[in-house]
Amino acid sequence: MTDQSKYLSLGDYVILYNKKKNRKWLVRIDKRVFSTDLGNIDLEEINGREYGDVIYTSKGYEIKILKPNPIDYIMYGERPTQIIYPKDIGYIILKLGIRHNSKILEVGTGSGGLTTGFAWLLSREGEIVTYEKRKEFLEIAKKNISRINPECKIQYINEDFLNAKVKSSYFDAAFIDIDSPWLILDKVYDALKPSGRAGFLLPTYNQVDKLAGKIGKYFTDVEAVEIFIRNIRMKKGMVRPEFHIIGYTAVVVTGVKH
């Protein structure tokens, strides 16, 4: 949908939300019937409508048409790999000092969740160069990221970063999500501008320990954190923490180039 038009059209993405059952779906408007446990939804019926309009399923359930946000695109994308969760992405963006014109190096594209978060913020002046050695993952990431129609330049490289030739002192920030990041610290260091910031995602404490023994040679102001989030049930007279939470996912390590 273009900025000039307030009306939805074929190819646009929307959130379909039912308040009563608390169901939510991210869908692309096209000429098909979308099946849910609340009944079928004729997606072509959304064509020409506006955000905030209401439609009904074949079983009579009310469906609100909402505008997707970055979290929707990240959480409802195709996920052949473990994604970086929004709770971590927000922290990463701030710690790396990402701005509209940042040049970002990413090693380990995966399903493109973090790349989506970066691309959402970047303008046409911004740039992302992302490396992924698994071609099938890279193709899925491209598909996921394309849904937000990013303005920035994104270069997808199907290559092991260990063998890559990277511009020296070019990037403002780098984020590394691979099994053995300590093997590429020198290349990441060289790729960053002076005082450039780097981040690392590590699922186990053993990996954090291995990185801790090497990162000080290249980076200062090093910090390692775990981030937890707990939703609160919002129902009058029954407000309480939700029993199901996204707890531990990984350790996020950040540092500044010496």
ChimeraX attribute file (.defattr): number of C-alpha atoms within 10 A of each C-alpha:
attribute: neighborCount
match mode: 1-to-1
recipient: residues
	/A:1	12
	/A:2	9
	/A:3	6
	/A:4	6
	/A:5	10
	/A:6	12
	/A:7	15
	/A:8	18
	/A:9	19
	/A:10	15
	/A:11	14
	/A:12	18
	/A:13	20
	/A:14	21
	/A:15	20
	/A:16	20
	/A:17	18
	/A:18	18
	/A:19	11
	/A:20	9
	/A:21	9
	/A:22	7
	/A:23	13
	/A:24	16
	/A:25	15
	/A:26	18
	/A:27	16
	/A:28	18
	/A:29	21
	/A:30	18
	/A:31	14
	/A:32	12
	/A:33	13
	/A:34	17
	/A:35	12
	/A:36	12
	/A:37	8
	/A:38	17
	/A:39	13
	/A:40	16
	/A:41	21
	/A:42	17
	/A:43	17
	/A:44	16
	/A:45	15
	/A:46	23
	/A:47	16
	/A:48	12
	/A:49	15
	/A:50	16
	/A:51	16
	/A:52	11
	/A:53	11
	/A:54	16
	/A:55	18
	/A:56	17
	/A:57	17
	/A:58	13
	/A:59	11
	/A:60	11
	/A:61	17
	/A:62	17
	/A:63	22
	/A:64	19
	/A:65	19
	/A:66	18
	/A:67	15
	/A:68	17
	/A:69	12
	/A:70	16
	/A:71	16
	/A:72	16
	/A:73	20
	/A:74	23
	/A:75	15
	/A:76	14
	/A:77	20
	/A:78	17
	/A:79	17
	/A:80	12
	/A:81	12
	/A:82	10
	/A:83	18
	/A:84	21
	/A:85	17
	/A:86	17
	/A:87	14
	/A:88	20
	/A:89	19
	/A:90	13
	/A:91	14
	/A:92	23
	/A:93	18
	/A:94	10
	/A:95	18
	/A:96	21
	/A:97	13
	/A:98	19
	/A:99	16
	/A:100	16
	/A:101	15
	/A:102	21
	/A:103	23
	/A:104	27
	/A:105	24
	/A:106	22
	/A:107	25
	/A:108	25
	/A:109	29
	/A:110	28
	/A:111	28
	/A:112	27
	/A:113	29
	/A:114	26
	/A:115	26
	/A:116	24
	/A:117	22
	/A:118	25
	/A:119	26
	/A:120	18
	/A:121	18
	/A:122	22
	/A:123	16
	/A:124	12
	/A:125	13
	/A:126	20
	/A:127	22
	/A:128	22
	/A:129	19
	/A:130	25
	/A:131	22
	/A:132	24
	/A:133	16
	/A:134	14
	/A:135	13
	/A:136	13
	/A:137	20
	/A:138	22
	/A:139	16
	/A:140	19
	/A:141	24
	/A:142	17
	/A:143	14
	/A:144	22
	/A:145	23
	/A:146	12
	/A:147	15
	/A:148	18
	/A:149	11
	/A:150	17
	/A:151	15
	/A:152	21
	/A:153	16
	/A:154	18
	/A:155	12
	/A:156	17
	/A:157	17
	/A:158	19
	/A:159	16
	/A:160	13
	/A:161	21
	/A:162	11
	/A:163	8
	/A:164	12
	/A:165	9
	/A:166	16
	/A:167	11
	/A:168	13
	/A:169	14
	/A:170	16
	/A:171	25
	/A:172	22
	/A:173	27
	/A:174	24
	/A:175	25
	/A:176	24
	/A:177	20
	/A:178	19
	/A:179	13
	/A:180	14
	/A:181	20
	/A:182	19
	/A:183	14
	/A:184	15
	/A:185	19
	/A:186	12
	/A:187	16
	/A:188	28
	/A:189	24
	/A:190	17
	/A:191	21
	/A:192	25
	/A:193	16
	/A:194	15
	/A:195	15
	/A:196	22
	/A:197	27
	/A:198	28
	/A:199	23
	/A:200	22
	/A:201	23
	/A:202	23
	/A:203	15
	/A:204	12
	/A:205	11
	/A:206	10
	/A:207	16
	/A:208	21
	/A:209	11
	/A:210	13
	/A:211	19
	/A:212	15
	/A:213	10
	/A:214	13
	/A:215	19
	/A:216	15
	/A:217	13
	/A:218	15
	/A:219	19
	/A:220	15
	/A:221	11
	/A:222	15
	/A:223	13
	/A:224	15
	/A:225	12
	/A:226	12
	/A:227	15
	/A:228	12
	/A:229	11
	/A:230	12
	/A:231	12
	/A:232	12
	/A:233	12
	/A:234	11
	/A:235	8
	/A:236	6
	/A:237	6
	/A:238	8
	/A:239	10
	/A:240	11
	/A:241	12
	/A:242	11
	/A:243	9
	/A:244	8
	/A:245	12
	/A:246	12
	/A:247	11
	/A:248	11
	/A:249	19
	/A:250	19
	/A:251	20
	/A:252	21
	/A:253	23
	/A:254	23
	/A:255	22
	/A:256	22
	/A:257	22
	/A:258	14
